[in-house]
Amino acid sequence: MMERDQLVRRYLNVDGFRRGAMRVLPRPVFDFTDGGAEDEVTLRRNEAAFHEPALLPRPLQGVAERDLSVDMFGTTLSMPVMIGPTGLSGMLWPDGELESHRAAAAAGTAYCMSHASTVPIEALPKTGHRWMQVFVYKDRGFTRSFVDRAAQAGFDALVLTIDNQTLGQRERDTRNGFSIPPKLLLKVMAAMAIRPNWLWRMRERRDFTFANYAAIEGGADRNTLAGRMNALLDPSMSWADVAMLRKQWAGPLILKGILHPADIQIALDHGVDGVIVSNHGGRQLDRAASGLDALPAVAAAAQGRMKVLLDGGIRRGVDVLIAKAMGADACLIARPQLWGLAVGGEAGVAAVLEILRRDLDRALCLCGVTRFADADASLLAPGVVPSTRPKAIAA
Ligand SMILES: Cc1cc2nc3c(=O)[nH]c(=O)nc-3n(C[C@H](O)[C@H](O)[C@H](O)COP(=O)(O)O)c2cc1C
C-alpha cells in the first residue's frame, strides 16, 4: 500500500484525489460521495464561493515560523481542518471510519463520527479528539440512547445535525439505481464488476451496515434501515430538543447546519457551545446559501461568544484561510477525506490532511501571517469584505 508522502506527491491536490476516487469506486458509490440534491446549485455554490474573495497579502512581516494550531474547546488542534461526519464511509474502504479517525488523530486534529457509521460508536479507539454526530428521531429515547453511548465512550463533543429533518432528493443516486433501499439493478452490478480492486478490497465487508442501529426495532440492515430513515427522523424537531440535549450532554454541544444569523442568539440562550455553518454539502436544501456566504453575518452575531466552524466546498488550504478571514474559527472537510479514503484508506486521508496543511501553511507564508489564529478580515480586498457579501441574510 502506498504511504502518505507517496500519495501526496502523486495526487498533488484534493481534485487529484477526487479523480482517483472516480477511478477506483463503482460509479454509483462515487456519485454517492460526490453528488448533491436536485440541480446541485448549492453544491456548486459551495466551491464557487471560495473563488470570489481576493486576498491582499502583506509581505515583509517576517514569517519564517508559522503556527497553524487552534484552540478547540480547551484542546489544541495542530491544524484548523477537522474531519466532518460522513455516513457509510465503510463502503469506500473496510472499516473506513477507523481509518479516517486514525489519520485525524495522527495529524493532531478532530474526527467527527457519523450516526450512520459502519462501525459502532464504542469501536472508535479513545485516541485524539473525537466528536459524535446525532439526529433527532421521532423516538426521543432513541436519540438519547446515542447521546448516552457517546458519553459512555468518552467522546469530547456532541454535534446535532439540524438540516436533515427529511432527506434531500439526491437525483444521481436515484438515477444510478443507488436508491434507498438500493435495488441490485443490472447497471449497479455492472458498475461494480468493472472495479475489481474495490470488489476485492471489500470482499469481507460487503455486508457493511448502520452499525449504531442494531438495537432498534427491525434491526440495522442497511437496505431496510435506509428506507426507513425518513420515517425515523422528526420534522417537528425544535429548540426544545436542543434544550433536551443540553440537559443530557455535559460537554461541548455543537449545532451543524446553521445558516441564519438570527439563530445564533437563540443557540447561545440554549447553552450551545459552537455552530457549524453548513448546508450539508449541498445534499439537502438545493438553493440554500453557501456556508461561506452565510458565514460573516453568523460570525458577527456570535461575537466570539461561541465557536463558529464552517464546512462545504473546502478544496484548498487557502480556502481555510479565506474562511478564517470571513469569520470562521476552523473548518471541517467531508468529501475530500472520503476521496482520500477511497484511494488509500488511512494513508489517503492522511495525505489529504497533509496537502491541506501544507497549502494552508504556504498561503499563510505568502500572506505574511504568522499565526492562523490571528488572520482576520484585513486580509480581504475591499468589495468582498464580509459586511458587503451577505446582504440578503443580514441579521
Ligand atoms: C457521503 C456523505 C455522507 C454524509 N453523511 C453525513 C452524516 O451522516 N451526518 C451529517 O451530519 N452530515 C453528513 N454529510 C455532510 C457533511 O458532514 C458535510 O456537511 C458536507 O459534506 C461538507 O461539504 P464538503 O463535502 O464539500 O466538505 C455527508 C456528506 C457526504 C458527502
The ligand as an SDF file (V2000), in Angstrom:
LIG
                    3D

 31 33  0  0  0  0  0  0  0  0999 V2000
  -21.1520   10.8580    1.5110 C   0  0  0  0  0  0  0  0  0  0  0  0
  -21.5340   11.8690    2.5580 C   0  0  0  0  0  0  0  0  0  0  0  0
  -22.1640   11.4540    3.7170 C   0  0  0  0  0  0  0  0  0  0  0  0
  -22.5210   12.3790    4.6920 C   0  0  0  0  0  0  0  0  0  0  0  0
  -23.0970   11.9320    5.8640 N   0  0  0  0  0  0  0  0  0  0  0  0
  -23.3910   12.8270    6.8330 C   0  0  0  0  0  0  0  0  0  0  0  0
  -23.9030   12.3830    8.0850 C   0  0  0  0  0  0  0  0  0  0  0  0
  -24.0560   11.1860    8.3110 O   0  0  0  0  0  0  0  0  0  0  0  0
  -24.2040   13.3180    9.0160 N   0  0  0  0  0  0  0  0  0  0  0  0
  -24.0210   14.6600    8.8010 C   0  0  0  0  0  0  0  0  0  0  0  0
  -24.3170   15.4710    9.6770 O   0  0  0  0  0  0  0  0  0  0  0  0
  -23.5210   15.1050    7.6300 N   0  0  0  0  0  0  0  0  0  0  0  0
  -23.1960   14.2210    6.6510 C   0  0  0  0  0  0  0  0  0  0  0  0
  -22.6630   14.6750    5.4710 N   0  0  0  0  0  0  0  0  0  0  0  0
  -22.4300   16.1280    5.2930 C   0  0  0  0  0  0  0  0  0  0  0  0
  -21.0080   16.5170    5.6920 C   0  0  0  0  0  0  0  0  0  0  0  0
  -20.7750   16.3020    7.0580 O   0  0  0  0  0  0  0  0  0  0  0  0
  -20.7120   17.9900    5.3850 C   0  0  0  0  0  0  0  0  0  0  0  0
  -21.6750   18.8130    5.9800 O   0  0  0  0  0  0  0  0  0  0  0  0
  -20.5730   18.3620    3.9240 C   0  0  0  0  0  0  0  0  0  0  0  0
  -20.4250   17.2570    3.0590 O   0  0  0  0  0  0  0  0  0  0  0  0
  -19.3900   19.3180    3.7970 C   0  0  0  0  0  0  0  0  0  0  0  0
  -19.1070   19.6510    2.4980 O   0  0  0  0  0  0  0  0  0  0  0  0
  -17.8590   19.0390    1.6830 P   0  0  0  0  0  0  0  0  0  0  0  0
  -18.2360   17.6310    1.3710 O   0  0  0  0  0  0  0  0  0  0  0  0
  -17.8190   19.9340    0.4970 O   0  0  0  0  0  0  0  0  0  0  0  0
  -16.6030   19.1300    2.5460 O   0  0  0  0  0  0  0  0  0  0  0  0
  -22.2740   13.7600    4.4840 C   0  0  0  0  0  0  0  0  0  0  0  0
  -21.6290   14.1710    3.3190 C   0  0  0  0  0  0  0  0  0  0  0  0
  -21.2620   13.2500    2.3570 C   0  0  0  0  0  0  0  0  0  0  0  0
  -20.5540   13.7440    1.1220 C   0  0  0  0  0  0  0  0  0  0  0  0
  1  2  1  0
  2  3  1  0
  2 30  2  0
  3  4  2  0
  4  5  1  0
  4 28  1  0
  5  6  2  0
  6  7  1  0
  6 13  1  0
  7  8  2  0
  7  9  1  0
  9 10  1  0
 10 11  2  0
 10 12  1  0
 12 13  2  0
 13 14  1  0
 14 15  1  0
 14 28  1  0
 15 16  1  0
 16 17  1  0
 16 18  1  0
 18 19  1  0
 18 20  1  0
 20 21  1  0
 20 22  1  0
 22 23  1  0
 23 24  1  0
 24 25  2  0
 24 26  1  0
 24 27  1  0
 28 29  2  0
 29 30  1  0
 30 31  1  0
M  END
$$$$
